Amino acid sequence: RPIPPHPFRCANARNAPMMSATVSASAALAARVAPHPRAAGSKRGGGATVRRGCDTRVCASWHSHPGSSASQSSAVTTTGGDGDSKVAMAPSVRDGLLRRDVLSLGSAAILAGLYSPAAVLATEYKDTKMVGAYMPESAEAPGFHVFTATPTRTPALRALALEPYQMLVPGTWKEAPVSNARSGNYCQPRCDEATTEVQFSGPSGTVQIIIIPTTKLLIAKESPTIEDVGSIDGLLDAISPAITGSVAVEAEEVSLMETTSINGKTYYKYELLTPFADSGLHNLAAVSTSKNYVMIATIGASEKQWAKSSEDLKRIISSFRVDVRS
């Protein structure tokens, strides 16, 4: 009488999705093995029993053949749409396809899924408020994600007072809320004071985008360049309270000033050591213009944060871009 099939059951997408990976791997190995002489489902003792009507494309069954209690055969059964089954079998001892080999292949397939990039990403950014969970990662700076302020992102952008802008943000940082009083939601598009567009914070510091109307700096020209607004040192005297969140900086608190030009736009960059700043002793800023506003990307960090992450903070400031075209 036919030998009962091993408890290893037919895999299907409903009850054993992981088994399909095991069977696919074993099928690739079994394909090179010549068909077993009793693969046709003979009713004589030791014949393989072919399972018909299986609702999957590929099934696996294991049988022991009489005459040798130690020998096993592996079978991969392919079921066609008409219900007919074809079996390729060979003694596992002779051909090296042992049951443990197939189980090892299945384990490898499962582990591959567990350690896929998507699984790692989900673990790293398990807090969905982290920017890495929803912003695209920078191709040039792994671990940093691209924040792009779209035309509907802030009150000033919705009022068409600014062009979109962009910067990099570390993946573990989170966006912090900005109150109506600071965002200018109540006065756009005719705010005459400095307002905060967005703010992100993380273990190494806080970055803000602040805008100041050029009319407040007594510039009557329409859409002025940053050079029209002032020189690199002269402008700092006017905007430093916005950078520090408190008082204007003194000349001895300026560690670095430099000018860069990117895609036709000029940026003034500052590195400040300001003990009276609200956001920390160390402050960085990049400044340019968009339409009739001076735009400032500024970062504040404590001494401890700066010692650990100064290069990352500088990368954030250097990534700031205004008038970004989609």
Secondary structure per residue as TSV (DSSP state, phi and psi in degrees):
chain	resnum	aa	ss	phi	psi
A	1	R	-	360.0	154.6
A	2	P	-	-61.4	142.3
A	3	I	-	-74.4	131.4
A	4	P	-	-60.5	144.3
A	5	P	-	-67.0	151.5
A	6	H	-	-62.6	152.6
A	7	P	S	-59.8	-11.5
A	8	F	-	-61.2	107.5
A	9	R	-	-93.1	169.0
A	10	C	-	-64.1	133.7
A	11	A	-	-91.3	138.3
A	12	N	-	-141.1	168.2
A	13	A	T	-68.2	-17.0
A	14	R	T	-87.4	-39.8
A	15	N	T	-112.4	-13.6
A	16	A	-	-152.5	69.1
A	17	P	H	-62.2	-31.9
A	18	M	H	-71.4	-25.4
A	19	M	H	-64.0	-30.4
A	20	S	H	-60.9	-34.4
A	21	A	H	-66.1	-39.0
A	22	T	H	-65.6	-45.9
A	23	V	H	-65.2	-40.4
A	24	S	H	-60.3	-40.9
A	25	A	H	-68.0	-43.0
A	26	S	H	-68.7	-32.6
A	27	A	H	-62.3	-37.2
A	28	A	H	-64.2	-35.9
A	29	L	H	-77.6	-37.1
A	30	A	H	-73.7	-18.4
A	31	A	T	-61.2	-26.4
A	32	R	T	-86.6	-4.1
A	33	V	S	-90.8	136.9
A	34	A	-	-66.6	146.2
A	35	P	-	-58.2	138.8
A	36	H	-	-70.6	141.9
A	37	P	T	-61.2	-21.6
A	38	R	T	-107.8	27.6
A	39	A	T	-78.4	-5.0
A	40	A	T	-85.8	1.3
A	41	G	-	87.6	35.8
A	42	S	-	-59.0	145.0
A	43	K	S	-85.4	-6.4
A	44	R	S	-70.4	157.2
A	45	G	T	-54.8	134.0
A	46	G	T	92.6	-6.7
A	47	G	-	-72.1	152.7
A	48	A	-	-80.1	136.1
A	49	T	-	-91.3	119.2
A	50	V	-	-88.0	124.9
A	51	R	-	-83.5	120.6
A	52	R	-	-103.3	153.6
A	53	G	S	81.0	8.0
A	54	C	-	-61.8	135.6
A	55	D	S	-89.9	17.0
A	56	T	S	-118.4	167.5
A	57	R	S	-79.4	-36.0
A	58	V	E	-131.1	131.7
A	59	C	E	-128.6	162.5
A	60	A	E	-129.5	134.6
A	61	S	E	-138.8	153.3
A	62	W	E	-127.3	138.7
A	63	H	E	-138.7	149.6
A	64	S	E	-102.3	138.1
A	65	H	-	-102.7	139.8
A	66	P	T	-65.8	159.7
A	67	G	T	100.0	-20.5
A	68	S	-	-154.7	107.6
A	69	S	T	-69.3	-18.1
A	70	A	T	-89.9	-18.2
A	71	S	-	-86.0	145.8
A	72	Q	E	-133.0	153.7
A	73	S	E	-122.9	144.5
A	74	S	E	-105.3	144.3
A	75	A	E	-135.4	139.9
A	76	V	E	-118.3	117.4
A	77	T	E	-105.7	123.3
A	78	T	E	-104.5	123.1
A	79	T	E	-102.7	123.4
A	80	G	-	-84.2	172.3
A	81	G	T	-63.7	-22.4
A	82	D	T	-89.1	3.3
A	83	G	S	90.7	-11.4
A	84	D	-	-72.1	146.6
A	85	S	E	-122.2	144.2
A	86	K	E	-124.5	135.7
A	87	V	E	-122.5	133.9
A	88	A	E	-114.5	117.5
A	89	M	E	-131.9	156.6
A	90	A	E	-160.7	148.8
A	91	P	E	-59.4	128.9
A	92	S	H	-69.1	-31.3
A	93	V	H	-66.6	-39.5
A	94	R	H	-72.9	-38.9
A	95	D	H	-104.3	0.4
A	96	G	S	81.4	6.0
A	97	L	-	-98.7	77.6
A	98	L	-	-82.6	161.2
A	99	R	H	-60.3	-38.4
A	100	R	H	-65.7	-27.3
A	101	D	H	-64.5	-44.6
A	102	V	H	-66.0	-42.4
A	103	L	H	-62.2	-36.1
A	104	S	H	-64.5	-41.4
A	105	L	H	-62.3	-40.6
A	106	G	H	-63.8	-42.5
A	107	S	H	-61.4	-40.2
A	108	A	H	-63.1	-39.9
A	109	A	H	-65.3	-40.4
A	110	I	H	-65.6	-44.9
A	111	L	H	-63.3	-35.6
A	112	A	H	-61.1	-37.2
A	113	G	H	-69.4	-39.2
A	114	L	H	-65.4	-31.4
A	115	Y	T	-106.2	24.4
A	116	S	S	-70.4	157.1
A	117	P	H	-55.2	-36.9
A	118	A	H	-63.7	-39.9
A	119	A	H	-66.9	-41.3
A	120	V	H	-63.5	-42.8
A	121	L	H	-62.3	-42.0
A	122	A	H	-63.4	-35.4
A	123	T	H	-72.6	-43.4
A	124	E	H	-65.4	-40.8
A	125	Y	T	-113.3	52.9
A	126	K	-	-67.1	-23.9
A	127	D	S	-83.5	112.0
A	128	T	T	-68.9	-9.3
A	129	K	T	-83.2	-14.5
A	130	M	B	-67.1	139.0
A	131	V	G	-63.9	-26.4
A	132	G	G	-64.4	-19.5
A	133	A	G	-79.5	-17.3
A	134	Y	T	-139.6	-9.8
A	135	M	S	-99.7	147.7
A	136	P	-	-68.3	143.1
A	137	E	B	-79.4	143.8
A	138	S	-	-70.4	134.1
A	139	A	S	-72.0	-29.6
A	140	E	S	-88.3	-22.1
A	141	A	S	-134.2	83.1
A	142	P	T	-56.0	138.5
A	143	G	T	94.5	-15.4
A	144	F	E	-107.6	145.7
A	145	H	E	-121.5	148.3
A	146	V	E	-89.4	114.4
A	147	F	E	-95.6	122.1
A	148	T	E	-120.3	120.3
A	149	A	E	-81.1	105.2
A	150	T	-	-77.6	168.4
A	151	P	T	-60.5	-14.5
A	152	T	T	-110.2	12.3
A	153	R	S	-75.7	-39.8
A	154	T	S	-133.8	165.7
A	155	P	H	-55.8	-41.5
A	156	A	H	-67.0	-39.3
A	157	L	H	-68.8	-40.0
A	158	R	H	-65.3	-29.8
A	159	A	T	-83.7	2.5
A	160	L	T	62.0	26.4
A	161	A	-	-81.9	-17.4
A	162	L	S	-134.1	161.3
A	163	E	-	-92.3	156.5
A	164	P	-	-57.1	152.0
A	165	Y	E	-135.7	172.4
A	166	Q	E	-152.3	151.7
A	167	M	E	-163.8	166.5
A	168	L	E	-93.0	145.0
A	169	V	E	-134.3	134.9
A	170	P	E	-57.9	144.0
A	171	G	T	-61.5	-27.2
A	172	T	T	-88.7	-4.0
A	173	W	-	-77.4	160.8
A	174	K	E	-127.5	149.5
A	175	E	E	-75.7	135.3
A	176	A	-	-103.2	142.7
A	177	P	-	-66.4	149.3
A	178	V	-	-118.3	125.4
A	179	S	-	-67.8	159.7
A	180	N	H	-58.5	-37.1
A	181	A	H	-64.3	-36.3
A	182	R	H	-86.6	-27.4
A	183	S	H	-81.3	-17.1
A	184	G	T	79.2	17.3
A	185	N	T	-61.3	-27.0
A	186	Y	T	-85.6	-13.6
A	187	C	T	-127.3	-8.3
A	188	Q	T	-67.5	143.7
A	189	P	T	-96.4	23.1
A	190	R	S	-120.2	34.1
A	191	C	-	-68.1	137.7
A	192	D	-	-113.9	14.9
A	193	E	S	-125.8	167.4
A	194	A	-	-67.0	136.8
A	195	T	E	-132.2	158.8
A	196	T	E	-102.2	125.3
A	197	E	E	-79.8	-62.1
A	198	V	E	-141.6	164.8
A	199	Q	E	-149.9	133.5
A	200	F	E	-127.8	143.7
A	201	S	E	-137.9	154.7
A	202	G	E	-158.5	-173.1
A	203	P	T	-60.3	-23.7
A	204	S	T	-105.0	1.7
A	205	G	E	153.3	-168.0
A	206	T	E	-136.5	133.1
A	207	V	E	-116.8	139.8
A	208	Q	E	-133.0	150.6
A	209	I	E	-109.3	118.6
A	210	I	E	-117.9	139.8
A	211	I	E	-122.1	143.1
A	212	I	E	-129.9	127.9
A	213	P	E	-61.9	136.5
A	214	T	G	-66.2	-23.4
A	215	T	G	-66.0	-29.0
A	216	K	G	-67.3	-25.2
A	217	L	G	-95.0	15.6
A	218	L	T	64.5	36.9
A	219	I	-	-106.9	114.8
A	220	A	-	-91.0	-16.1
A	221	K	S	-64.9	140.7
A	222	E	S	-77.2	132.7
A	223	S	S	47.3	60.4
A	224	P	-	-73.3	156.8
A	225	T	-	-81.0	170.6
A	226	I	H	-67.6	-29.8
A	227	E	H	-67.4	-34.0
A	228	D	H	-65.1	-32.7
A	229	V	H	-73.6	-37.8
A	230	G	-	167.9	170.3
A	231	S	-	-75.7	167.3
A	232	I	H	-63.0	-38.1
A	233	D	H	-83.3	-35.9
A	234	G	H	-66.8	-38.3
A	235	L	H	-67.3	-35.6
A	236	L	H	-59.5	-37.4
A	237	D	H	-59.7	-34.4
A	238	A	H	-83.0	-33.3
A	239	I	H	-107.0	-5.6
A	240	S	H	-60.0	-33.4
A	241	P	H	-60.6	-32.3
A	242	A	H	-69.9	-33.9
A	243	I	H	-70.7	-45.9
A	244	T	H	-83.8	-21.0
A	245	G	S	76.7	9.5
A	246	S	S	-145.3	-101.5
A	247	V	S	-104.7	165.1
A	248	A	-	-67.4	150.9
A	249	V	-	-86.0	154.0
A	250	E	-	-93.8	160.9
A	251	A	G	-58.4	-37.0
A	252	E	G	-73.3	-9.3
A	253	E	G	-91.5	-0.9
A	254	V	E	-92.9	113.5
A	255	S	E	-86.8	-31.3
A	256	L	E	-157.7	140.9
A	257	M	E	-136.5	134.6
A	258	E	E	-151.7	156.4
A	259	T	E	-116.8	133.2
A	260	T	E	-130.9	153.6
A	261	S	E	-123.8	125.4
A	262	I	E	-134.2	121.9
A	263	N	T	52.3	40.4
A	264	G	T	82.7	-2.8
A	265	K	E	-107.5	137.9
A	266	T	E	-95.5	138.7
A	267	Y	E	-124.4	134.6
A	268	Y	E	-95.6	132.6
A	269	K	E	-121.2	138.1
A	270	Y	E	-130.5	143.4
A	271	E	E	-124.3	121.7
A	272	L	E	-123.0	146.5
A	273	L	E	-117.3	95.4
A	274	T	-	-124.3	100.8
A	275	P	T	-65.4	-18.4
A	276	F	T	-101.8	8.9
A	277	A	-	-72.2	144.4
A	278	D	T	-65.7	-35.0
A	279	S	T	-98.7	6.2
A	280	G	-	135.5	166.7
A	281	L	S	-64.9	-38.0
A	282	H	E	-99.5	130.3
A	283	N	E	-133.6	136.0
A	284	L	E	-120.3	150.2
A	285	A	E	-151.7	144.5
A	286	A	E	-126.3	132.7
A	287	V	E	-130.7	135.4
A	288	S	E	-152.5	-167.0
A	289	T	E	-126.6	152.3
A	290	S	E	-143.5	119.4
A	291	K	T	52.8	-120.6
A	292	N	T	-107.7	37.2
A	293	Y	E	-133.8	143.7
A	294	V	E	-86.4	128.1
A	295	M	E	-110.4	131.6
A	296	I	E	-124.5	123.1
A	297	A	E	-99.8	121.1
A	298	T	E	-133.6	141.8
A	299	I	E	-125.9	136.7
A	300	G	E	-119.4	140.9
A	301	A	E	-148.0	149.1
A	302	S	-	-77.0	173.3
A	303	E	H	-61.5	-41.0
A	304	K	H	-66.8	-43.7
A	305	Q	H	-63.7	-41.3
A	306	W	H	-64.9	-42.5
A	307	A	H	-61.4	-33.1
A	308	K	H	-90.5	-31.8
A	309	S	H	-133.6	23.4
A	310	S	H	-59.1	-38.5
A	311	E	H	-67.4	-38.5
A	312	D	H	-65.7	-39.8
A	313	L	H	-65.6	-39.1
A	314	K	H	-66.0	-35.9
A	315	R	H	-63.8	-40.5
A	316	I	H	-60.1	-49.5
A	317	I	H	-64.0	-40.4
A	318	S	H	-67.3	-19.8
A	319	S	T	-85.2	-7.6
A	320	F	-	-65.3	128.1
A	321	R	B	-133.4	137.5
A	322	V	S	-108.1	165.4
A	323	D	S	51.9	50.9
A	324	V	-	-79.6	126.7
A	325	R	-	-97.2	134.8
A	326	S	-	-77.3	360.0
